[in-house]
């Protein structure tokens, strides 16, 4: 089951059919337990069939939720963070957090800094080394239960983060710094570890970077990340949690204005954004 936020309201794709949900807010669904069961009840009782939304009608699947992120959950990310921060003396931090029980968690974006499928992200004017970070993103309800999965782009400034670990909030948080979508996969089951994440960056109709990984490469698992996030914090409207990246472009790669980023996680879909 796929849940879409659109200009025409909330739409569900269930099996091969599309349904318009009743006129309730996105936040309402994030307050519920047994979300999949509740959505199926609405589809059966109140849902009316509709057409698939056009790409131009898609909105980011978010309302009042915060977006948080986990760092250094893949070995490849650990290595990249250590290399970029070696001159600042911060490389040991990333090795230690990779092996620690407690994950690195940080606030990525409030809803107004999040864009959806087909929308533009932003390059910081004070950064010369920016990369996309394709990440499985968890939709977590107010009770701290993972109720869905979407595709996320944790756009990052590697030069700012590498200069000093204390600059991480500036390297991560700015206008249009996060993208999620195009839909949320609603399921009661964890995604298989064989689930692949793929990234392609296209510049002037030419592929300039391509990479892939799978969830089996994650050292810290989604439920562990959520446990720490909710241990001393409440999220009355639920939240999103990006789970880290295992795809790192080479050190000589940086995004340029006009680049198109395509992140695919089957069976959720492909999130496409330009910068």
Buried (B, 14 or more C-beta within 10 A) or exposed (E): BBBBBBEBBBBBBBEEEBBBBEEEEBBBBBBBEEBBEBBBEBBEEEBEEBEEBEEEBBBBBBBBBBBBBBBBBBEBBBBBBBBBBEEBEBBEBBBEBBEEEEBBBBEBBBBEBBBBBBBEBBBBEEBEBBBBBBBBBBBBBBEBBBBBBBBBBBBBBBBBBBBBBEBBEBBBBBEBBBBBBBBBBBBEEEBEEEBEBBBBBBBEEEEBBEBEBBBEBBBBBBEBBBEBBBEEEEBEBBBBBBBBBBBBBEEEBBBEEEBBBBBBBEEBBBBBBBB
